[in-house]
């Protein structure tokens, strides 16, 4: 009986490890996509950008992660999760980059 419990615990650890590792790789992938989308949004948006390069990259990563997580919660497929991540990241960059700071 003790051996069975130990074997079940080992299997549980492996299954949880695979699930966590999959989540980590998915989040890293979304972060990489966010960096690329941030750079593309900066290149596509017309005119001078009001935010710096680092802020653009961070908004791209944040938007990508937010879009991917929301799409995953809604139960969309992998392709639609990717599209949602790109869309939210690009929209966030466009919104923040398009705002004008008040002049004092």
N, C-alpha and C positions, 0 to 999 in steps of 0.2 A: 504494500500500500504506500509506503514511504517513497519507494522508487517511482511509482506512478505519479505521485505528487511532484517529485523532483523533475521528472520528464515533462510534465505539463508546465511547470514553471519555466523550464528551459525553452520550450516551444513558445510560450507566451513572450519571453524576453526577445526571442528572434523575430517574432511577428511584430512586436512593438518597435523593435530596432529598425526593421525594414520600413515600417510606416513613417517613423520619424525621419529616417534618411530620405525617403521619397519627398516628404514635406520640405526638408531643407533644400534639396535640389530644385524643387519647384519654386521656392522663394528666391533662390539664387538666380534661376532662369528669369523670373519676373524682374528682378533687380537689373540684370544685364539688359533685358529688353527696355526697361525704363531709361537706362543710360543712353541707349541708341535712339529711342524715341525723343528724349530730351534734346539730343544733338540735332536730330532731323527737324524737330519743331523750331529750334533756334535758327536753323538754316532756311526754313520755309517762311517763317513769319516775316512780313515786310517791315522795313524801317529799322531804326536802332532799338535794341532791346533794353528795357529798363532794369532787368535783373542780370546778375552776373552769370558766368559760365557754371560755377559751382552750384548756385541756386537753381539754374536750369536743370542740371543733372539730378539734383536732389528732388525737385518737383517731378521730374520724369520718373524716377525710381518710386517715389511715393504714390504717384498716380497709377503706375503700373501695378504695384502691389495692391492698392485699393481696388482697382478694377478686377484684378485676378481673384481676389478674395470674395468680392461681391458676386462675381459670376459663379464661383465655386459654391457659395451659399445658395444661390438660386438654382443650382443643379444643372447648369449649362454644360455642354460637352467641352472637351479640351480645346477644340478649335475656337469655339465661341468665347471661352475663357481668355484665350490669347488675344482675340479681337477686342474684347472688352478692356483688357489691360492696355492695349495700344490706344484705344479710344479715350479712356479716362486720362491717361498720361498726356496725350496730345491736347485734350481739352483743358487740362489744368495748366499746362505750359502756355497755351494761347490766352487763357483767362488772366493768369498772373503777369505774363509778358506784355499783354495788351493794356493793362491798367496804367493810368497816368498818375504819378505821384503829385500831390498838391504842392503848389509853389508857395513858399512863405516869404 
